[in-house]
Amino acid sequence: MEMLNQPLNLNQVAEISLSYVPKCKASERPSIKSSNDAYQILKQNWDESKIDLLEQFKVVLMSRANKVLGIIQISSGGITGTVADPKLIFASALKACASSIILAHNHPSGNLRPSQADIQLTRKIKAGGELLDIVVLDHVIVTSEGYCSLADEGVV
């Protein structure tokens, strides 16, 4: 009860600021028109020393014109999995003012089939995106030798 009687110190409240600093002009940003385009951009931006070693989850942030605003790594895990926190995914998308996103993670095993957990996560993120007007265009499973698009498979 003693703490309730102490005066409120407004200097201890954190200040929040948002910023987005693009590295190129809007006209120079790559656009994604297919799952293969997404795979090529993701593969180019994946650390080759980790793609066959451990699982990572990334999100491609996109404009309304399907131009890539950026790619953010959400998590890095172990050999068999990583955590993809929806709050971090949407915080990143909102900060970049993304209109749509593409989810991506790698399978170090080389197996391109989505797991039930992959499918459930995709559906969960898609439902959250609908509330925020952020479209989940695809979820791409990346390996060093190929990819699987959940949109192409009819899952998204």
C-alpha positions as CSV (number, residue, x, y, z in Angstrom):
1,M,0.0,0.0,0.0
2,E,2.9,2.4,0.5
3,M,3.6,2.5,-3.2
4,L,0.1,3.9,-3.9
5,N,0.8,7.0,-1.8
6,Q,4.0,7.9,-3.8
7,P,3.7,10.8,-6.3
8,L,3.5,9.9,-10.0
9,N,6.8,10.7,-11.8
10,L,6.1,11.4,-15.4
11,N,9.8,11.4,-16.3
12,Q,9.8,7.7,-15.9
13,V,7.4,7.1,-18.8
14,A,9.1,5.7,-21.9
15,E,8.9,7.8,-25.1
16,I,8.0,5.7,-28.2
17,S,9.0,6.8,-31.7
18,L,8.5,5.2,-35.1
19,S,10.8,5.6,-38.0
20,Y,11.4,3.8,-41.3
21,V,14.5,4.7,-43.3
22,P,14.5,3.1,-46.8
23,K,17.8,2.4,-48.5
24,C,16.6,3.1,-52.0
25,K,14.1,5.2,-53.9
26,A,10.6,3.7,-54.3
27,S,11.1,3.4,-58.1
28,E,14.2,1.2,-57.4
29,R,12.6,-1.3,-55.1
30,P,12.2,-4.8,-56.5
31,S,8.6,-6.0,-57.0
32,I,7.2,-9.4,-56.4
33,K,4.8,-10.9,-59.0
34,S,5.2,-14.6,-58.2
35,S,6.3,-17.1,-55.6
36,N,9.5,-17.6,-57.6
37,D,10.2,-13.8,-57.4
38,A,9.8,-14.0,-53.6
39,Y,12.1,-17.0,-53.4
40,Q,14.8,-15.3,-55.5
41,I,14.7,-12.2,-53.3
42,L,14.6,-14.3,-50.1
43,K,17.5,-16.6,-51.2
44,Q,19.6,-13.6,-52.1
45,N,19.0,-12.2,-48.6
46,W,19.5,-15.4,-46.6
47,D,22.8,-16.1,-44.9
48,E,24.1,-19.1,-46.9
49,S,26.0,-20.4,-43.9
50,K,22.8,-20.8,-41.9
51,I,20.2,-21.9,-44.5
52,D,21.1,-25.6,-44.1
53,L,22.1,-25.2,-40.4
54,L,19.3,-23.7,-38.4
55,E,15.7,-22.5,-38.9
56,Q,15.0,-18.8,-39.3
57,F,11.8,-16.9,-39.8
58,K,11.7,-13.8,-42.0
59,V,9.0,-11.5,-43.3
60,V,9.0,-9.6,-46.6
61,L,7.3,-6.3,-46.1
62,M,5.6,-4.9,-49.2
63,S,3.8,-1.9,-50.5
64,R,0.4,-1.8,-52.1
65,A,2.2,-2.1,-55.5
66,N,4.0,-5.3,-54.3
67,K,7.3,-3.4,-54.1
68,V,9.6,-4.8,-51.4
69,L,9.9,-2.3,-48.5
70,G,12.3,-4.6,-46.6
71,I,12.9,-8.0,-45.1
72,I,13.1,-8.5,-41.4
73,Q,14.3,-11.5,-39.5
74,I,11.8,-12.3,-36.8
75,S,13.6,-15.2,-35.2
76,S,16.5,-17.7,-35.4
77,G,16.1,-21.1,-33.7
78,G,17.5,-24.5,-33.8
79,I,17.6,-27.4,-36.2
80,T,13.9,-28.3,-36.0
81,G,12.1,-25.1,-35.3
82,T,12.0,-21.4,-34.5
83,V,9.4,-19.1,-32.9
84,A,7.4,-16.7,-35.0
85,D,5.8,-14.2,-32.7
86,P,2.7,-12.6,-34.4
87,K,3.2,-9.4,-32.3
88,L,6.7,-8.9,-33.8
89,I,5.5,-9.7,-37.3
90,F,2.7,-7.1,-37.1
91,A,4.8,-4.6,-35.2
92,S,7.3,-4.7,-38.1
93,A,4.6,-4.5,-40.8
94,L,2.9,-1.6,-39.1
95,K,6.2,0.3,-38.6
96,A,7.0,0.0,-42.3
97,C,3.4,0.9,-43.2
98,A,3.3,-2.4,-45.2
99,S,0.1,-3.2,-47.1
100,S,1.0,-6.8,-47.5
101,I,3.6,-9.4,-46.2
102,I,5.1,-12.6,-47.3
103,L,6.0,-15.0,-44.5
104,A,9.1,-17.2,-45.0
105,H,11.2,-19.7,-43.1
106,N,13.7,-22.3,-44.0
107,H,13.8,-26.0,-43.5
108,P,17.5,-27.0,-42.8
109,S,16.5,-30.6,-43.5
110,G,15.8,-29.7,-47.1
111,N,12.2,-31.0,-46.8
112,L,9.9,-28.7,-48.7
113,R,6.6,-30.0,-47.2
114,P,4.8,-27.6,-44.8
115,S,4.2,-29.0,-41.4
116,Q,0.8,-28.8,-39.6
117,A,2.4,-26.1,-37.4
118,D,3.5,-24.1,-40.5
119,I,-0.1,-24.3,-41.9
120,Q,-1.7,-23.3,-38.5
121,L,0.7,-20.4,-38.1
122,T,0.0,-19.2,-41.6
123,R,-3.7,-19.2,-41.0
124,K,-3.3,-17.5,-37.6
125,I,-1.2,-14.7,-39.1
126,K,-3.6,-14.3,-42.1
127,A,-6.5,-13.9,-39.7
128,G,-4.6,-11.2,-37.7
129,G,-3.7,-9.5,-40.9
130,E,-7.3,-9.2,-41.9
131,L,-8.0,-7.2,-38.8
132,L,-5.2,-4.8,-39.6
133,D,-5.7,-4.6,-43.4
134,I,-2.4,-6.3,-44.0
135,V,-2.7,-9.0,-46.6
136,V,-0.7,-12.2,-46.1
137,L,0.2,-13.0,-49.7
138,D,2.2,-16.2,-49.2
139,H,4.3,-18.3,-46.8
140,V,7.4,-19.5,-48.6
141,I,9.4,-22.4,-47.2
142,V,13.0,-21.9,-48.4
143,T,15.8,-24.4,-48.8
144,S,19.2,-24.1,-50.5
145,E,17.8,-26.1,-53.4
146,G,14.3,-24.9,-53.8
147,Y,11.1,-23.6,-52.2
148,C,7.5,-24.4,-51.5
149,S,4.8,-21.7,-51.7
150,L,1.8,-22.3,-49.5
151,A,-0.2,-19.9,-51.8
152,D,0.7,-22.0,-54.8
153,E,-0.4,-25.1,-52.8
154,G,-3.7,-23.5,-52.0
155,V,-3.1,-23.2,-48.3
156,V,-3.0,-19.4,-48.1
